Amino acid sequence: MKNKLKLKKGDEVIVRTGKDKGKTGKIVKMLPKQMKAIVSEINRVKKNQKPDNNQPGGIIDKEMPIHTSNLSFYDPELKKGIKVGYKLNNNKKTRINKVSGKEI
């Protein structure tokens, strides 16, 4: 079964739960099969990396995936997370803000 995700790469999102609750960031990468997204400056962890031919070893900061149920689309005008819906205009599907009805 194909997973339907209403968030896309480049969207501004707010974290609803977890250690980074209330922080905002842009989606860098979507992982639809796992229902996860990688958000810039969110869910950062320290990883030990072995030295490679073109990279030195050491401790690096890495952004880990976060489940999409813990993310919400961020509306800068309302300064809070909102739900995303769809509307058909001339046989073209567009995303809308469910609170105000404006296109995203």
N, C-alpha and C positions, 0 to 999 in steps of 0.2 A: 504494500500500500504506500502510495506517495504521500509524504508529509507536506501539508500546506503551511507555509510560513508567511506571515504578513510583514515581517521585517526584511530589509534588504541591505546589501553592502553599501556603506556610506551614510546610513541613517544615524541620527543622533538619538541615543537611548539612555534611559535612566535605570539603575539597578534597584529592584524592589526588595530583595532579600539578600542575606549573607553578610560577609565581612565588609563589603564595599557598598552597603545600602545607602542610597541617596546620591551616589556619584554618577556623573554623566560622562559619556564618551561616544566616539564614532565606531561603527562596526567595521572592522578591518577585513574579516573573512567569515563567511557563513559555512556551516557544516550541516546541511539539511538531513543527511541520513542519520546523524546522531542527535538532531534537534538542538544543536549548540551553535554559539557564535563566539568569535574572538573580538573583544572590544578593546580599543586603545586605552592604556593606563588603568585597566580594570582587571582584577583577579591576577595580580602579578605574584610570581613565586621565584625563589632562588633555586637554580639548578646547577649541579656540578657537571661541567663539560670537560670531556677528555680532549687533549690536544689533537688537532687534525693537521693535514698538510697546509691548509690555508687559514686555520684559526688557532689561536693559542688556547690552552686549557685554563680552567679557573671557574669561579662562581659567577654566573650570569643571571640577570633578571629576565624572566620570560612571562609573556601573557598567556594564560591558559584559557581553554574554552569555558564558557558559562552557559547553562541551559537557557533556552529561549523563554521558558515560563518565568524565569527570574528577571526578565528584561521587559521594559515597556517603552513605547515610542515617546520621545520627549518633545513637548511643545514649548518653545521659548517664550511665547506670548503669555501662556498660562503658568509657566514655570513649574510644570508637573507632568507626570506620565499620563498618556491618553490611550484609548483603544483605537485601532485602525479598522476601517470598514471599506467596502467596495461599492462603487456605483457605476452603472453603465451610461455612457454618453455617446450617442451615435455609433453604437456597436463597439465602443472602446471602453475597456475596463480601467477605471482610475481608482487610486486609493484616496480615501477621505478621512478626515478627523471626525470621529463619531460624536464628539462634544459640540463642536461648532459647525460641522457640515462642510468645512472648507477642504479644498483639494490639497494633497500633500505633494 
